[in-house]
Amino acid sequence: LFLGDDSTMLWELGVEETEKGIRSRAEREEFLPNLTSLESEPLSLSSFSRDVESNDDGNDDDDGSDNSAERSTNQKQSTATTTCTTETKSNEQPNKKRFIYYTKAIPRYLRKYPNGNFLRALALGIEIRTLSHSEYNRLFGGLHGGSVMAPADLEVPVPGKSLWMPQGGACSLAQPGSDNLAREIIDYWATNGKNMPLAICVPGGTCTTALLLHRSINQIMAERVKHAELESPLDVRVVVIPCVGDDEYALRQMRSLDKSMGGLGRLEDVPDVLRPRSDVEYGSARRRSGGYFTFGEPAKAILQCFDEMNEAGLFLDLLYGAPAWSLLLQHWRSRDLDCPIAGRQVMYVHSGGLEGIASQMTRYKHKGLLDTRTIQSA
């Protein structure tokens, strides 16, 4: 299947409720038979690739998660790298685009019972290519999260007609979206900010959104001051909250991306990083990681923050939103000079991911942090 408009793809697969997605057991059981062709389709990749269903080497996590990320400070999201092509197969409609997605091993439980973002991806016709951790790191790894260029030994699906998108959208292709977001923020704060200083807090994986938003805001404000649309630049700063790795990893990611886009990659050219407080008591695992959570690993503190913010009316995901707010709330009333949000109003950029909450909660259940009744009521 080729990736097209959401409603078109779901209509082709016989699913009507495109806005609500496919979440209930009844919907899933009715829908799953339509997915067999996606999983049984031969791969057109070189020898290091394996089919989703044949990748059962026992090394993947069997915990029901969307994620099988490695546990290290230089780890990256396991769902990482994509290629869009305009190749057409003989039995497909012409001019349909394929969406090929490279990822680490998918847990057996999730392959057997697709749900959350994984089910949504299959519904949209995404072709998933799974790699072992070592193969994945060889192709897409590195201290800087890989290159903005496709790996030299990765087979191009359609030479000259394929678009490469690296992990986290970490390339200049994401700049137009960041420009739009920056204009919305500047317009809103110029009208409603009452000249108060603002910290725009962004959860970070590859930290691409934070860096590009930082660049866009500075550039747009400079242009508006130059053309007398603003009397002076607004006191606005972007603050990234690392959710993958630590502050050093976040800085490496952002400086590397800044250089790839023509910048100098200096510390002063990237957003501020919010760091865990040193006077907070952490468990042994978080102490070893400097107070940061291990990405994708269920934690009681994340779940507590998820519940607290949900009661306050802010619904978050468990991979980025809740970990980010757990750290953000540590600094909420901080007056420390080295705290990037001290004395500022806070605007949080929600990174979405809500469709994956079902599978994330399943992982918390497997870890004994949630029971079935709690998940069903949620």
N, C-alpha and C positions, 0 to 999 in steps of 0.2 A: 504494500500500500504506500501511496505517496502522501506526503504531508500537504494538506491544503487548509482552507478555512475551517475553523473548529466545527462550526455547525454543519458544513458540508461533509467532513470526515465522519462525524457522529451519525449523520443521516445515512451515509453509505453503510455504516455498521449496524444500522437499525436501532439507534439510541436517540431518544427525543429530547430529554432534559439536559440541554447543553450547559446551562448556567449552574445547575446544582451538581453536575458531575455524576459519577457512578459510585455510590457509596454503600447502599444497603446490600445484604446478603442475597436477597432475591434478585436484585438488579445484576449483581455480580455473576450469579449462577446462570442467569439467562444470557449474559453478555460473553462469558468466557469461551464458549464454543467458537465464536467468531475470531478468536485470537490465535487459533492453532497455526494458521498460515504464516503469522508473523514469527512464531518460534521455530517452525520447521524449515523456514526459508534458508537455502544455502548461503554461506557467507562469501562475499567477494573480496575478502581481506587476505593478507599474506599469512604465512603459517603460524604466526603467534596468536591468531584469533580463534575463538571457540564459540560455539552456539550457546545461548542461554541455557537450554535444557541439557546439553551434554556436559556443561561445566559443573561437575559434581565430584571434585577431587578431595572433598573433605576439609579443605582449608578455609572455606567461606563460613561466616558466622551464621548459625542457625537460630537467630533470635527474633525474626520477624521485622527487622528494620529495613528502611529504604537505603541504609548506609552501611558499608563495611569498611569504613575509613581506618587507616592505620593510626596507632596511638603514638604520635611523636610531635614535637613542636614544629617540625617542618612538614607536617602532613598537610594534605589538601583534600577538598571535598572529593568523595569517590565518584560522584557524578560530575564529569568534568568537561569533556571535550567533544565538540560536534562538528559535523561537516554537512552542508546542504548541497545537493546536486540537482541538476536538471535532467538526469538520465531517465529514460523511459523504457520500461520493460515491454515485451511483446503483448502481454495481456493487460496492460494498464492504459489509462487515458494519456494522450500526449500532453506535454507541457506541465505535467504534475512534478512537483519537487520532492525529492527524497530527503529525509532527515536522518543522518547516521550519527549514533551517539556512542562514544567510547567510555567504558566505565570499568571499575574493579568488579570482582566476583559478586554476584547477587546471591543473598542468602537463600538456602533451599526452601525455607518456610515461605518467603516472599514469592519465589518462583511457583510454588505449589498453590498459594492463595494470594494472587496479585491484589493489591489494595493501594490506596493513597496515590501518591504521585506516580508510582510505577504503573499502576493500572491506567491512570490518565494518559501516561505516555504511550502505552500500548494502544489505547483507544484512538489516539491521534496518528497512529501509524509509524511511530518512531522505530527505526531499525537499531536494535541495541547490540553492541559488540562488547563482549566481556573479555577482560584480560586478567592475568594473575597480578598480584601486587608487584612482583619483580618486573614483569613485562610493562606494567603501567608506569612504574617509576622510571624505567629505562627510557620510555618514549616521552612521558610528560612530566617527569619529576625535576628535581634540582632545587637548590636553596631558594631560587627566585620563582618557583612555581611553574617552571617550564618556559618555553619560548613563545612569542607571539606568532612565530612561523610554524607551519606544520612540520613534524619530524621528517627528516630526509628519507627514512626507510618505511614511511607509512604510505601504503598504496593509495593513490588519488582515484576516487571512484570514477570521475569523468574529467580527464585532463582538460584544463582550460575552461571548464564549466562548473567547477566546484568552489564553494566558499568556505574557508576555514575559520572556525570560531574557537579560540582557545578557552581553557577552563575559566569559568567565572566571567566570560565576556571581556577578558583582560586585553583589550586592544582598542584602537582608535574607532572601530566600528560602533562602539558604545557611546561615543562622544555626543552625537545629536540628541540622544535621550537624556544625557546629563545636562545638556544645554537647556532643554525644555524644563527640566526639574529646577535648574538654577533660576531661570526666569520666573517661574511660579513662586519660588521662595522669596526672591528679591522683591517682586511686585507685592506679595502679601505683607512682607515685613516693612517695606517702605510705607504702606498704608496703615498697618495695624501695630507696628512695633513700638511706637511712641519713643523712638530713639534709644530704646534699651538694647544692650548688647545681647547677642544671640549665639547659642551653641547648637549647631545642627548635628545631632548624634546619629551615626550610621553603623549598624552591625557589619562586621567585616569578615569575609572569608578570604578571597583574593584581594579584598579592599579596593577593587576597581571602582565601585560606585563612589566611595569616599574620595579617592584621588581625583576622578574626573569631575565630580561635583565641586571639589575645591578649586580645580583649574577653571571650571566654567564660571563660578561665582566671581572669582577675582578678575577674570577677563571681562565679563559682562558689566560689572560695577565700574571698572576702569573706563570702558567705552561710554557708559552713561554719564559719568562725571565729565569726560572729555566733551560730550555733546550737550552738557548742561541739563541733562535729564535728572541728575542727582546733584545736590550741592556738594556733597562729600560722600566717600564710600561708607556704607553701613558697617557697623561694628559686628561683623558676622564671621564666625569661624566654624570650620567643619571638624568634627571630632569622631574618629573611628574607634569602635569598640571591638577588639579582636575576639572572634568566636572560633577561629581555627588557628592553632598555634598560639604564640605570645606576641608581645610588642615588637620584639626583634624581627620575627617573621613578618609581621605586618609592615614594618618599615622597609624590609628588603623587597617585599612585593611591590610596594608603592614606588620606591626609588627606581626599581628596575623598569616598571611600566612607564614612569615619567621619562626616563632616558629613551625608551623605545618610541616615545611620541615626540621626541625632539627637545625634551627638557634636560636639565643638568643633573637631576637626581639628587639634589642637595636636601638636607634635613628641613631647611626652611621652605622648600618647595612642595612639601607634602603635608597632609593634615596632622593635627595633634592626635596622639594616641592616649586613650583612657586606660590607666593601669590599675590593677587591684590595689587596695589599701594594704599597707604593711602591718597595720595594727588590728587586723581582723583575724580571728581564729579559724583556720581552715583545717580540713581533714588531711591525712597524710598524703593522699594522691594530689590534692590541689597545692599542698605546700611544695611538693616536688616540682610542680609546673608554675611556681611563682604566683599562685592564686588564681590562675586561669583554669577553666574547665577543659577536660579532654573532649575534643570535638566528637559528637555522636554518641558519647558514653552517657547513659542515664545517670542522673544525680538527684538526690533528694532536694538539694537547694534549688535546682532548676525547676523541679515540679512545684515547690513551694512558691516560687516567684510566678510561675505560670498561673497558679490558683489565685494568688493575691492580685495580680494585674487583671485577671478575668473578672474578679469581683468588683474591681474598680472600673470595669467597662472597656478594657483594652485587651483584645484577644490576640495572643501571640502564638507563634510556633515554638517547638521545643528544641530546635537546633540552633536558631539564631536569636529570635526575639527574646525568649525567656532568659537565656544566658546573658544576653546583652543588658537586659534590665536588672538582672541580679547584680551585675557589676555597677550599673548606673546608679542604682539606689544606694550603694555604699557611699557615693559622693554627693548625694542629693543636697545636703545642707553644708557641704564643705566650703571652707574659706581659705584653704591652703593655696598658697601662691602658685604651686606647681600643678594644681588641678585645673584642667582646661575648661571645665564647666562652672567653676566658682564665680559667683556674682553675675551669672548670665541666665537669661530665660533659655529653656530647653525645647527644641523642636526635634522630635524623633521621626526618622524616615523608616517607615514600616517596610520590611523587605518581603512581605508576603509569606508564602509557604504553608498557608493554612490547609490546603488540600492534603498535605502530608501528615496532618496531626493524627489521623487514625492509625497509620502504621507506626508512628512515633510512640503513641500510647501503647500499642501492642508490645513494643520493645520494653517499655517500662513495666508492663505486666510480666514479661519473661524474667525480668530482673527482680520481681517481687515487690515493686514499689507501687503497683496499682492492682486492683482486683477487677474482675470482669464487670461487676455491677457498676463500678465507677466509670469505666470506659463507656458502657452503654448509656449511662445517664448523661455523659458529656456529649 
